Amino acid sequence: MDDEAFNISLRKFLKMVGVSSQREMEQAVARALQDQAIAGTETFPARMTLEIPGLKLQVHFDGEIRLQ
């Protein structure tokens, strides 16, 4: 195994996930606000799942997204 290649690959994947996830959440909140489906003061439970079938890995990360 090439540790450097592995670490670079992990960082690229995590950056893509972080940037893409943030954009998706921001767009979802903007749509909900525009549709008046939320007030903008809510806190939402959130779950992220990391799955790598080839490694038999599935782990959940629970948290919350606060709008205020």
C-alpha contacts under 8 A as a table, 3 or more apart, distances in Angstrom:
res1	aa1	res2	aa2	distance
1	M	6	F	7.74
2	D	5	A	5.40
2	D	6	F	6.16
3	D	6	F	5.02
3	D	7	N	6.06
4	E	7	N	5.17
4	E	8	I	6.13
5	A	8	I	5.17
5	A	9	S	6.04
6	F	9	S	5.09
6	F	10	L	6.16
7	N	10	L	5.05
7	N	11	R	6.16
8	I	11	R	5.17
8	I	12	K	6.19
9	S	12	K	5.22
9	S	13	F	6.19
10	L	13	F	5.16
10	L	14	L	6.09
11	R	14	L	5.15
11	R	15	K	6.00
12	K	15	K	5.17
12	K	16	M	6.16
13	F	16	M	5.17
13	F	17	V	6.16
14	L	17	V	5.03
14	L	18	G	5.97
15	K	18	G	5.09
15	K	19	V	6.04
16	M	19	V	5.37
16	M	20	S	5.86
17	V	20	S	5.27
17	V	21	S	5.73
18	G	21	S	5.25
18	G	22	Q	6.11
19	V	22	Q	5.32
19	V	23	R	6.28
20	S	23	R	5.18
20	S	24	E	6.21
21	S	24	E	5.15
21	S	25	M	6.18
22	Q	25	M	5.19
22	Q	26	E	6.09
23	R	26	E	5.15
23	R	27	Q	6.15
24	E	27	Q	5.20
24	E	28	A	6.13
25	M	28	A	5.05
25	M	29	V	6.17
26	E	29	V	5.23
26	E	30	A	6.13
27	Q	30	A	5.02
27	Q	31	R	6.11
28	A	31	R	5.19
28	A	32	A	6.16
29	V	32	A	5.09
29	V	33	L	6.06
30	A	33	L	5.14
30	A	34	Q	6.06
31	R	34	Q	5.03
31	R	35	D	6.04
32	A	35	D	5.07
32	A	36	Q	5.96
32	A	37	A	4.99
32	A	38	I	5.78
33	L	36	Q	4.84
33	L	37	A	6.07
33	L	38	I	5.56
33	L	39	A	6.68
33	L	40	G	6.71
34	Q	37	A	7.67
35	D	38	I	7.89
36	Q	39	A	6.74
38	I	41	T	7.82
38	I	42	E	7.36
39	A	42	E	6.96
40	G	67	L	5.80
40	G	68	Q	7.13
41	T	66	R	7.57
41	T	67	L	5.31
41	T	68	Q	5.15
42	E	66	R	6.25
42	E	67	L	5.61
42	E	68	Q	6.95
43	T	64	E	6.60
43	T	65	I	5.55
43	T	66	R	4.23
43	T	67	L	6.02
43	T	68	Q	7.64
44	F	64	E	5.42
44	F	65	I	5.09
44	F	66	R	6.38
45	P	62	D	7.50
45	P	63	G	5.98
45	P	64	E	4.30
45	P	65	I	6.37
46	A	62	D	5.84
46	A	63	G	5.25
46	A	64	E	5.03
46	A	65	I	6.60
47	R	60	H	6.58
47	R	61	F	5.54
47	R	62	D	4.52
47	R	63	G	6.33
48	M	60	H	5.68
48	M	61	F	5.07
48	M	62	D	6.53
49	T	58	Q	6.88
49	T	59	V	5.72
49	T	60	H	4.45
49	T	61	F	6.26
50	L	57	L	7.51
50	L	58	Q	5.60
50	L	59	V	5.36
50	L	60	H	6.40
51	E	56	K	7.83
51	E	57	L	5.49
51	E	58	Q	4.39
51	E	59	V	6.64
52	I	55	L	5.55
52	I	56	K	6.16
52	I	57	L	5.10
52	I	58	Q	6.53
53	P	56	K	4.74
53	P	57	L	6.06
53	P	58	Q	7.65
54	G	57	L	7.70
